[in-house]
Amino acid sequence: MKYFILATILLASFAVANNASEGLRAEVPNDFAVVQGGPVWDGPKALLFDNGPWWNSAGTGVGGADESILQSWGTTYGYGFQLAYDYRMADDFEIPAGEEWIIESVTFSGYQTGSGTTPSINGMFMAVYDDNPNTGTLIAGDPYANVFTSAEWSGIYRVNESGTGTNTDRPIMACTAVLSSSWVLPAGTYWITIQADGTGSSGPWHPPVVIWDQQFTGNGMQSLDGGVSYTPIVNGTEGQGLTFLLDGSLALEQATWGSIKSIF
């Protein structure tokens, strides 16, 4: 069931996702010296959907930051969704029966190793499909249009267990796109694809949903061929969910408010 709610890269694009020798597809442990600074994200504004927790350890990071801890059974800090290589990520979300969502902005997480807390991500590319993107039809967004609006530090560091409380190499950014034209979607199950660009030399990388002592966190997927085909992402041996939020309103809420205003 879905949950609602680098590093010096080794240039070995042939490697598998959970192998320590991989390069562009996924990011594995290493260390960087980083400089801190930059704005801190204050959270979603009108949340419709949260695909799962961005952190699994509250306040244990440097300066009291939260942490997304890669536990001992995991091997991958983050998954490649770089524009430079046309890598993409995908995951699903569900709109309940009887509802229609007006999606006005999307926020997903990403980082570039060694960036410090000043964001270096400056590109967001997204699309929505009516089914798994391997077989589904594009119904909203544009996988080739940069809709980036802003990026801010989420207040979370991605670390492994030995780096908790000390490592600041991977500050997770909240990357937001305020849509110029809202996505209006009726009830159903949809898949969103995401991609990012940035000025840093590493990544961007996408950190997965994290839940302490729980290996399986979702059914996210990754494409290494420009969105032609997607395969499941794993950490260790279990599937991982993507960290993204959808903001907006219910069509019913807007209609009701409109009728109230018309009285006056």
C-alpha positions in Angstrom: 0.0 0.0 0.0 1.2 3.5 -0.8 2.3 5.8 2.0 0.6 9.1 2.0 2.3 11.1 3.2 27.3 12.4 -3.8 29.9 12.3 -3.6 32.7 11.9 -6.1 30.8 10.0 -8.8 32.4 7.1 -10.5 31.8 7.4 -14.2 30.5 3.9 -14.7 27.0 4.2 -16.0 26.8 0.4 -16.6 26.7 -0.4 -12.9 23.6 -1.6 -11.1 21.6 0.5 -8.7 22.6 -1.0 -5.3 26.2 -1.7 -6.1 28.9 0.3 -4.5 30.8 0.6 -7.8 28.0 2.4 -9.5 28.2 6.0 -10.8 25.5 8.0 -12.4 22.4 5.8 -11.7 22.6 6.0 -7.9 24.9 7.7 -5.3 26.7 5.7 -2.7 28.8 6.6 0.4 31.7 9.1 0.2 32.6 12.3 1.9 32.7 16.0 0.9 33.6 19.2 2.6 30.6 21.6 2.5 29.8 25.2 3.3 26.6 26.1 5.1 24.2 28.9 4.2 20.9 29.6 2.4 17.2 29.7 3.0 15.3 27.0 4.9 12.0 25.6 3.6 8.9 26.2 5.8 6.8 23.3 4.4 3.9 22.9 2.0 1.1 25.5 1.9 -2.1 23.6 0.9 -1.2 19.9 1.0 -3.2 17.5 -1.1 -0.9 14.5 -1.1 2.3 13.5 0.7 4.0 10.4 -0.7 6.0 9.6 2.5 8.4 10.9 5.1 11.5 12.8 4.1 13.3 12.1 7.4 13.4 9.3 9.9 15.4 10.8 12.8 14.2 14.1 14.3 16.8 16.7 15.5 19.8 14.4 15.5 21.7 16.2 12.7 24.3 18.9 12.9 22.8 22.1 14.4 19.6 20.2 15.4 18.6 19.3 11.8 16.5 16.3 11.0 18.1 13.4 9.2 17.2 11.0 6.5 19.3 8.0 7.7 20.4 5.3 5.3 20.2 2.3 7.6 22.8 -0.6 7.6 20.8 -2.7 5.1 20.8 0.0 2.5 23.5 0.8 -0.1 22.2 3.9 -1.9 22.0 7.5 -0.7 20.0 8.8 -3.7 18.9 7.9 -7.2 20.0 9.7 -10.3 17.4 11.9 -12.0 19.9 14.2 -13.8 18.8 16.2 -16.8 22.4 15.9 -18.2 21.9 12.1 -18.7 18.1 12.3 -19.2 17.5 10.1 -16.1 14.0 10.3 -14.6 12.1 9.0 -11.6 8.4 8.0 -11.3 5.9 7.1 -8.6 2.2 6.9 -8.3 -0.5 8.8 -6.4 -4.2 8.2 -5.9 -7.1 10.7 -5.9 -10.0 9.2 -3.9 -13.4 8.4 -5.4 -15.7 11.4 -5.6 -12.9 13.9 -5.5 -11.3 16.2 -8.1 -7.9 17.8 -7.4 -6.7 21.1 -8.6 -2.9 20.7 -8.3 -1.3 24.1 -8.2 2.3 23.2 -7.2 4.6 20.2 -6.8 7.5 19.9 -4.4 10.0 17.1 -4.6 13.3 16.5 -2.8 16.7 16.5 -4.3 20.4 17.2 -3.5 23.8 17.8 -5.0 26.5 16.4 -2.8 28.8 19.1 -1.5 26.4 21.9 -2.2 26.1 23.2 1.3 22.7 24.4 2.3 22.7 27.1 -0.4 20.6 25.4 -3.2 22.3 24.5 -6.5 19.3 22.8 -8.1 17.7 25.1 -10.7 15.7 22.8 -13.0 12.5 20.7 -12.5 10.8 18.7 -15.3 7.6 16.9 -14.6 4.7 15.0 -16.3 1.7 13.1 -15.2 0.5 9.8 -16.8 -2.8 8.0 -16.4 -1.0 4.7 -15.7 2.5 3.4 -15.2 4.7 5.5 -17.5 5.9 2.4 -19.3 2.3 2.0 -20.7 0.4 5.1 -19.7 -0.6 8.2 -21.6 0.7 11.7 -20.8 -2.2 13.8 -19.5 -0.6 16.7 -17.7 2.7 18.6 -17.5 5.6 18.4 -20.0 8.6 16.2 -19.4 10.8 18.6 -21.4 9.6 21.9 -19.9 11.5 23.5 -17.0 8.9 24.6 -14.4 11.4 25.3 -11.6 10.2 28.0 -9.2 12.4 27.7 -6.1 14.7 25.5 -4.1 15.3 25.8 -0.4 17.0 23.6 2.2 14.5 21.3 3.8 16.3 21.3 7.1 17.2 17.6 6.5 20.6 15.9 5.9 20.9 12.6 4.1 23.4 10.5 6.0 24.3 6.9 6.9 24.3 5.6 10.4 28.0 6.4 11.0 27.5 9.9 9.8 24.5 10.8 12.0 25.1 14.0 14.0 28.3 14.9 12.1 27.9 14.6 8.3 26.6 17.5 6.2 27.6 16.4 2.8 24.0 15.9 1.5 21.6 18.7 2.5 18.2 17.8 1.0 16.5 20.6 -0.9 12.8 21.1 -1.3 12.4 21.9 -5.0 9.1 23.6 -5.9 7.3 24.3 -9.1 4.3 26.6 -9.0 2.4 25.6 -12.0 1.4 28.3 -14.5 -1.6 26.2 -15.4 -3.0 24.0 -12.7 -3.4 20.2 -13.2 -7.1 19.4 -12.8 -7.5 15.6 -12.2 -10.6 13.5 -11.3 -10.5 10.4 -9.1 -8.1 7.7 -10.2 -4.5 6.5 -9.9 -1.8 8.5 -11.7 2.0 8.4 -12.1 4.2 11.5 -11.9 7.7 11.6 -13.5 10.3 13.9 -12.2 13.8 15.1 -13.3 16.1 17.8 -12.0 19.0 20.0 -13.1 21.6 21.9 -11.1 24.9 23.7 -11.2 26.8 21.3 -8.9 29.1 18.7 -10.2 27.3 15.8 -8.5 23.8 14.8 -9.2 21.1 15.9 -8.7 20.1 12.9 -6.7 16.7 11.9 -5.3 16.6 10.5 -1.7 13.8 8.0 -1.1 11.0 7.8 1.5 12.5 6.7 4.8 10.8 5.0 7.7 12.9 3.7 10.6 13.4 -0.1 10.6 11.2 -0.5 7.5 13.0 -1.5 4.4 10.1 -1.3 1.9 8.8 2.3 1.5 7.2 2.3 -1.9 7.2 1.4 -5.6 9.2 4.2 -7.2 10.8 3.7 -10.5 13.8 5.0 -12.5 14.4 5.5 -16.2 17.9 5.6 -17.6 16.9 6.1 -21.3 15.0 9.3 -21.3 11.7 7.9 -20.1 11.4 5.1 -22.7 11.4 2.4 -20.0 11.2 2.5 -16.2 12.4 -0.2 -13.7 11.8 -0.4 -9.9 14.3 1.2 -7.5 15.5 -0.7 -4.5 17.7 0.0 -1.5 19.2 -3.3 -0.3 16.5 -5.6 -1.7 13.3 -3.6 -1.1 11.3 -1.1 -3.1 11.6 2.6 -2.3 9.1 5.4 -2.6 9.8 8.9 -4.0 9.6 12.0 -1.7 7.2 14.5 -3.3 4.2 16.6 -2.3 1.2 17.9 -4.2 -0.3 21.2 -3.2 -3.6 22.7 -4.3 -7.3 22.4 -3.5 -10.4 20.2 -4.1 -12.7 21.3 -6.9 -15.6 20.9 -4.5 -14.0 23.3 -2.0 -13.6 25.9 -4.7 -17.2 25.5 -5.9 -18.5 25.8 -2.3 -16.5 28.9 -1.6 -17.7 30.4 -4.8 -21.4 29.8 -3.9 -20.8 31.3 -0.5 -19.3 34.5 -2.0 -22.2 34.8 -4.4 -24.6 35.3 -1.5 -23.0 38.6 -0.5 
